[in-house]
Amino acid sequence: MKKILVVIDMQNDFIDGALGTKEAQAIVEKVVAKIHAYPAENIYATRDTHGEDYLETCEGKSLPVEHCIKGTRGWQIREEVMEAMPQAHLVDKPTFGSMELAQLLWEEAQKEEVEIELVGLCTDICVVTNALLLKTKLPETKISVDASCCAGVTPKSHEAALTTMKMCQVAVES
């Protein structure tokens, strides 16, 4: 069985930048430790990726805070996280969930049985969206989330997202 780790949006803007929180800052070391527990070739990572026109997009009109603009410091994965996963398969995603990521992991599951664990930011937006996309694409695959390696926009919304994932048969561990 191949165990895959998916590191969701551990980017500067979500940690200490435009949308950063103390909860996001608190998980960085835990995420790095989790990365070290996986073979380097079994790590996938996403980057929330927006253009200069972000405020004109549907998302930008609902969340009018410029963030993760491609090429900026805020878009980059936190330095110590990136250093821990130099061979990661990187997926840039223009919105919350990544169909490309789901397809890549589906292709891996066609070669051999996999288990997929997710960590990262934000629990209540991009983590939950990707977990549900993966569970939809791979309904018989164990999909899990390490709650101690995730942070939401708020602690309350973090807990709500964990409850949602549990209800959709995503294992929540800590």
Number of C-alpha atoms within 10 A of each C-alpha: 8 13 14 21 24 25 27 25 29 29 27 23 24 27 25 15 15 14 17 18 17 11 16 25 15 15 21 19 13 15 22 18 14 16 22 13 10 14 15 17 13 17 22 21 23 24 23 27 20 21 15 11 10 20 17 12 13 10 14 15 11 10 12 13 13 17 26 28 18 16 11 11 15 22 22 20 23 19 11 12 19 17 11 16 21 12 15 20 16 15 18 16 17 15 15 19 22 21 15 12 22 20 15 14 20 16 11 14 17 9 9 9 13 20 16 22 21 25 28 28 28 27 31 23 17 21 29 24 19 22 27 21 18 24 21 13 15 18 13 11 17 17 22 21 26 17 20 15 24 28 27 26 18 16 13 10 16 22 16 15 20 24 13 15 24 14 10 13 15 23 17 17 12 8
